Amino acid sequence: MARCGAIAIRKEKTSAERGADVLKETKMTYGNALTIWKPQTKVFSHFSDMEAAAIIDKADGPKYRYFFMTLLGTGLRIGEVLHIRVKELIDGMDGFTLIVTREKKGEHTKSERLPIAQELGRTLKDYCDAAKLQPNDYIFPGHSNSYRYALRMAARAAGIQDWQHAHPHQFRHSFVYGKVAAGVHPLILTRLVGHSSLQVTQQYYAPQESDLRKAMEG
């Protein structure tokens, strides 16, 4: 904390510093079972908020638009989203929940419940109703390649640099980075995205250019 006269000025922490703080707290709470956090340097390819919004806006029809929204709003892998059936979108007393089957090394594992934002849940529910999908129908039918192609076309229409290499997994990275910036605890984030370990989630706490810029301007 810096002082200007009698006024204390608190500097905003970078994502790396936030990660170190929460993981220090985690280690104190859960003991030595957790590896001490070390700053990483890798930054995963992801869409900015503006890029994601532009891609969604340029999607070719509601099916692809809501598919991209689901990727961005849940952090699920493309295969996990494609395996969700209408009956696995649950409108409960405490909000919307998806029953998802996680992918581990290319294979699907047991199902689990994933709470989702109310707005996304309502959007998907209205879409299923409007399309007259049946309970056993997939919400997003079709081959994964059709969705990958639709993403590249939407990215091109949105003016995304290097649109030829746009990939659905970039939405997953965008989701994780968004939660890191929002201060979500690493243990919760690991559970939300189905990472194999806390150490995988830690990689997303690498300082980004925005963190470096704030540090220089401070």
C-alpha atoms as one frame of an Amber mdcrd trajectory, in Angstrom:
protein
   0.000   0.000   0.000   1.413   3.423  -0.974   0.704   6.687   0.897   0.091
  10.118  -0.581   0.163  12.603   2.325  -2.331  11.257   4.832  -4.288   9.311
   2.229  -3.594   5.580   1.774  -3.739   4.361  -1.828  -4.297   0.641  -2.364
  -2.839  -0.788  -5.566  -4.994  -3.232  -7.466  -3.515  -6.714  -7.409  -2.630
  -8.592 -10.578  -4.147 -11.979 -11.389  -0.860 -13.615 -10.343  -0.979 -11.887
  -6.963  -4.620 -12.800  -6.474  -3.785 -16.398  -7.298  -0.940 -16.445  -4.805
  -3.191 -15.026  -2.091  -6.071 -17.455  -2.507  -3.804 -20.456  -2.838  -1.885
 -19.434   0.267  -5.212 -19.352   2.067  -6.108 -22.733   0.551  -2.845 -24.261
   1.751  -3.430 -22.924   5.244  -6.907 -24.425   5.240  -6.228 -27.769   3.604
  -2.655 -28.443   4.663   0.322 -29.783   2.737  -1.783 -31.917   0.394  -1.726
 -28.968  -2.001   1.329 -27.929  -3.957   2.625 -24.437  -3.209   1.533 -22.162
  -6.038   4.200 -20.964  -8.408   3.608 -18.212 -10.987   3.252 -19.570 -14.504
   4.183 -17.916 -17.779   1.875 -19.690 -20.212  -1.178 -17.799 -21.482  -3.838
 -19.910 -23.166  -5.375 -18.723 -26.415  -8.785 -17.201 -25.689 -11.274 -14.635
 -26.913 -11.579 -11.241 -25.285 -15.023 -10.185 -24.085 -15.471  -8.046 -27.189
 -14.327 -10.811 -29.523 -16.625 -13.388 -27.949 -19.591 -11.019 -28.156 -18.837
 -10.242 -31.809 -18.556 -13.938 -32.714 -21.841 -14.746 -31.004 -23.488 -11.833
 -32.811 -22.236 -13.090 -36.196 -23.256 -16.722 -35.643 -25.282 -18.281 -38.456
 -28.643 -18.755 -36.757 -29.853 -19.487 -33.221 -28.438 -23.023 -33.011 -24.856
 -21.883 -33.429 -25.403 -18.669 -31.478 -26.689 -20.533 -28.438 -24.011 -23.177
 -28.825 -21.298 -20.515 -28.609 -23.104 -18.912 -25.677 -23.164 -22.263 -23.882
 -19.440 -22.807 -24.410 -18.661 -19.325 -23.113 -21.132 -19.443 -20.247 -20.214
 -22.868 -18.869 -16.560 -23.517 -19.766 -17.534 -26.966 -21.036 -15.603 -28.758
 -23.763 -17.234 -29.063 -27.174 -17.866 -32.795 -26.769 -19.467 -32.236 -23.369
 -21.914 -29.682 -24.770 -22.815 -31.856 -27.750 -23.779 -34.725 -25.428 -26.331
 -32.716 -23.435 -29.926 -33.810 -23.999 -33.012 -31.676 -23.460 -33.971 -33.640
 -20.336 -30.562 -32.811 -18.848 -31.425 -29.102 -18.738 -33.207 -28.856 -15.392
 -35.222 -25.849 -14.270 -35.219 -26.297 -10.495 -36.237 -24.274  -7.483 -32.673
 -23.022  -7.023 -32.091 -22.209 -10.699 -31.009 -23.979 -13.864 -28.698 -26.993
 -13.807 -27.094 -29.058 -16.553 -26.367 -32.756 -16.200 -23.018 -33.062 -17.938
 -20.719 -35.969 -18.695 -17.126 -34.855 -18.386 -14.448 -35.800 -20.894 -11.208
 -37.189 -19.485  -8.472 -37.895 -22.027 -11.024 -38.224 -24.819 -13.311 -40.542
 -22.862 -16.574 -39.688 -21.142 -16.840 -40.270 -17.400 -19.753 -40.283 -14.968
 -22.337 -37.506 -15.087 -22.409 -34.577 -12.675 -24.586 -31.558 -11.971 -23.391
 -28.153 -13.155 -25.268 -25.010 -12.022 -25.525 -22.423 -14.806 -26.504 -18.766
 -14.969 -30.234 -18.112 -14.954 -30.094 -16.082 -18.179 -28.310 -18.860 -20.079
 -30.652 -21.500 -18.696 -33.733 -19.540 -19.725 -32.287 -18.922 -23.188 -31.638
 -22.646 -23.707 -35.075 -23.578 -22.348 -36.822 -21.139 -24.698 -34.728 -22.411
 -27.609 -35.653 -26.040 -26.903 -39.330 -25.113 -26.649 -39.275 -23.064 -29.856
 -37.496 -25.874 -31.751 -39.981 -28.414 -30.305 -37.167 -30.663 -29.151 -38.109
 -33.827 -27.286 -36.640 -34.826 -23.893 -34.238 -37.372 -25.409 -33.111 -35.073
 -28.211 -29.682 -33.490 -28.098 -29.918 -29.735 -27.599 -27.222 -29.269 -30.231
 -27.394 -32.141 -32.737 -24.901 -32.732 -35.513 -21.223 -33.436 -35.956 -18.667
 -31.394 -34.047 -16.998 -30.338 -37.298 -20.091 -28.390 -38.330 -19.787 -26.313
 -35.156 -16.063 -25.783 -35.657 -16.731 -24.549 -39.202 -19.551 -22.283 -38.022
 -17.189 -20.779 -35.456 -14.528 -20.008 -38.036 -17.109 -18.367 -40.299 -18.501
 -16.292 -37.453 -14.972 -15.299 -36.412 -14.207 -14.207 -39.955 -17.424 -12.178
 -40.146 -16.567 -10.606 -36.786 -13.146  -9.536 -38.053 -11.215 -11.735 -35.634
  -7.489 -11.899 -36.338  -6.298 -15.360 -37.329  -9.934 -16.461 -37.672  -8.810
 -19.549 -39.615  -7.558 -21.041 -36.344 -10.534 -20.104 -34.168 -11.417 -23.130
 -32.035 -14.306 -23.893 -29.628 -11.827 -24.538 -26.808 -10.960 -20.832 -26.825
 -14.387 -20.183 -25.278 -13.439 -22.525 -22.437 -10.239 -20.593 -21.827 -12.219
 -17.341 -21.943 -14.590 -18.686 -19.301 -11.738 -19.637 -16.972  -9.880 -16.339
 -17.381 -13.127 -14.483 -16.708 -13.620 -16.352 -13.436  -9.991 -15.742 -12.446
 -10.491 -12.006 -13.026 -13.698 -12.137 -10.973 -11.799 -13.643  -8.031 -13.389
 -17.094  -8.042 -11.495 -19.418  -5.680  -9.240 -21.908  -7.518 -10.855 -24.907
  -5.822 -14.302 -23.811  -7.006 -12.989 -23.046 -10.482 -11.323 -26.459 -10.712
 -14.665 -28.070  -9.915 -16.624 -25.884 -12.337 -14.480 -26.699 -15.357 -13.644
 -30.284 -14.433  -9.884 -29.930 -14.412  -7.993 -33.065 -13.424  -6.154 -31.224
 -10.659  -5.780 -27.869  -8.959  -2.369 -27.501 -10.610  -4.021 -27.318 -14.047
  -6.216 -24.444 -12.884  -3.198 -22.629 -11.431  -1.813 -22.124 -14.924  -4.546
 -19.589 -15.639  -3.152 -17.273 -12.982  -0.202 -16.332 -15.197   0.173 -12.541
 -15.498  -1.398 -11.197 -18.673  -0.546  -8.063 -20.608  -3.272  -6.116 -18.798
  -1.657  -7.015 -15.461   1.762  -5.897 -16.689   0.306  -2.624 -17.955  -1.359
  -1.902 -14.611   1.930  -2.619 -12.847   3.821  -0.224 -15.117   1.235   2.510
 -14.738   1.215   2.051 -10.943
